[in-house]
């Protein structure tokens, strides 16, 4: 049984990844407190940011951190697996649900189709008798439906929870222990998948990411969801612009992401975003919503296959139901969680003394990169993530609060030059140079065309 579940888990890695990891929500405004609860000593260099420029320039990937053991109080460690025996884990509830999910849909289709065939096979007099019986029992049937709704409401009410930091009310049906077990299984799968692509611990890029994670964890140790987790860093040699954090603190950063960020401040904000997903428990929350929506969809799916007179119409209705569920529930909720992680991640980076003004610049860079590469820009309502434009616009609104929080944490003052202004001017200069180059090329083409016409006229005159 364990082998079958392991094989299924490998085949369903994409599904598990969508619910457990978050690659890069707007809740009610969370004003930062007037004091920073992380221990910042005013008369020592303990409050100095670990993100210092090299030779006066922000060249990125050179955080000046004090030397310390990777297994310090911040709870950051490298990937180390040592077992004296084969570990035995119980099958977590979320994994059981994911295994049974396709089977549930199949049973709903079979049940609905069987009801339709049974109804069609009934003689007319039996159908009439059944309609009359249902009319006579309408109050009892309504009472039964009411009891079922009350049970569902009680179940949902007893599984309400509040997110850390933002205090937003949400539904969580899976226990933290069960989801941590599933995260451990998934992390083992990723470790096996990326085994040959992992950078060595001596690589400078590995050390930089470790130090940034360590600094984020140390400066936010007043948050239990961060201090109670041992953060483990893995840098994967892959050109994809990707980074994600599993609920158990496993941090995976692709080298493509390291090349996409302009400096260590942007890297801190990106990693703060990913850590925010983990401390807010977004993966368990998203899986809980998916679980409830799937159970309600089973009722609708059964009704579709029972009511539609032909299988072709039932298939069309099934497809429409799946698409509407995605567009109306799953994707909007995913965008909401991403926006919330942007807000909280910016707060984590502010407490780590990063230049939070670099956050909007990163998403502007990503937008320009996609345009230069000619990537198709999908409408936001079709995506699980907010558009780059909405992300840097929303993040820009949170910058004043983040700057106040950063100041309360006794961070050194930021340079007067705003990276947002510098980036905007650079883009304007780039566009102006592009226009001038296009104009000069056009003038040259016109000039060459005139010369060619004059040559043709001379040839005709000689003829």
ABEGO torsion letter per residue (X at the ends): XAAAAAAAAAAAAAAAAAAABBBXXBBBBBBBBABBABBBBAABAAABBABBBBGGBBAEGBBBBBBBBABBAAGBBBBBBBBABBBBBBBBAAAAAAAAAAAAAAAAAAAAAAAAAAAAABBAAAAAAAAAAAAAAAAAAAAAAAAAAAAAAAAAAAABBBBBGAGBBBBBABBAAAAAAAAAAAAAAAAAAAAAABBBAABAAAAAAAAAAAAAAAAAAABAAAAABBBBBBBBBBABBBBBBBAAGBBBBBAAAAAABABAAAAAAAAAAAAAAAAAGAAAAAAAAAAAAAAAAAAAAAAAAAABABAAAAAAAAAAAAAAAAAAAAAAAAAAAAAAAAAAAAAAAAAAGBBAAAAAAAAAAAAAAAAAAGBBBBBAAABABBBAAAAAAAAAAAAAAAAAAAAAAGBBBBBABBAAAAAAAAAAAAAAAAAAAAAAAAAAAAAAAAAAAAAAAAAAAAX
